Amino acid sequence: MSLVPGTAVRLPDGREGVVIPASIWFRDRVLVKVKGGRKSWFKASDCIPTSSVA
């Protein structure tokens, strides 16, 4: 499954975030805005898509 911008994900350390668009693109990494405002790169295979419906 491809992680497109706007996808809510759960990270390997248990935090949650949202995939955001990046000015550069890496084949196997996505830029995630973690709750709290920090932006970090993660392996796409480590990010688990979550349902954003509450």
N, C-alpha and C positions, 0 to 999 in steps of 0.2 A: 504494500500500500504506500502511496506517495503522500508525504506530509506537505500540504499546501499552506500558504499563509492563512492564518485565522483558525487553524486546527488547535484545539485544546489538547495538551499532552501531559502525561505524568512522567517525571524524570527518574533516572535510576536511584537518586537519593531520596525519593518520596515527595519532592516538591512538585508543584504544578505550574504550568506556564502556557504560553500561546506562541505558536510559530509565527514569526514576523518576516516580512520581505527583507532581503539583504541586497546591498549594492553589488556584492560579489557573490558568486555561487560556487559551492564545493559539491562534488559528486555525492559524498556520503555524509555530509553534515548539514544541520539546519540551525538557524539563528532563532533562539527562544527567548522571549521576554518572560522572566520568572516573576512571580508575584513579589512585589517589593520594588520593582522598577529596574532591576539589573538585567542586562542582555548578555547571553552566553551562547557559545557554539556547543552543540552536542551531536553525537553520532545519531543518525536517523534511526538506526536499528535499536538504539537504547531508549528512544522515546516511545511511550505507549499512548496511542490516541485515546482520549476519554470522551464521554458524553457530556456536553456542556448543558444539557437540559436538566434543570433542577426541579 
